Amino acid sequence: MTTTKELAMEGEKHLEETIEAAFQIISAMNDELCNPSLWSTSSATASSTTGSNNGSALVSADAAGIDGAANHSESGGGGGGGGGGSGNSALDEASLRYKNSVTSLRAVLTAILNSHKAKVSETENGLETPEEEEDEIEKLEEQALSLRKEIAEKNVHVKELIDKFRQLIADISTWQSPCSV
């Protein structure tokens, strides 16, 4: 059984992969929007037919490209040749990586949730007896009391050091003041 810490580390790895894939999607979309030679003929046709709505046509064409990216890659059609294929295959690849990493991240989060539920149900099923719980509480209270005493002692020591430091500053300022004659 994997621990919550191991699951969290795996989740962090999947989160980083998700962020990286999202960045690659944005970069591929930026490349396609900034390079007219990479624009597909369907977005050029869509933008010319909309007239004043050029921005929304490009956005909808790119959104359609992202939605269809996994379909192209999964069906084996992603990455054709020619000028338009290189930008599209990068977008398709990044989109597929993004979807896979999100799926993995969701699985890890579900596993973490299930492990927490299992721990709660174990304690509810009586794996720990009330006597064990009381002993644990008593140990923790003793430890807290000991820590409070230690903090009080250290606070007294810190106060003494601050007072000595103030006295030292006063002495230094007295030594450095000009002598009045």
Secondary structure as GFF3:
##gff-version 3
##sequence-region A 1 181
A	DSSP	alpha_helix	4	34	.	.	.	ID=ss1
A	DSSP	three_ten_helix	36	38	.	.	.	ID=ss2
A	DSSP	alpha_helix	41	50	.	.	.	ID=ss3
A	DSSP	three_ten_helix	51	53	.	.	.	ID=ss4
A	DSSP	alpha_helix	54	74	.	.	.	ID=ss5
A	DSSP	alpha_helix	83	124	.	.	.	ID=ss6
A	DSSP	alpha_helix	130	176	.	.	.	ID=ss7
###
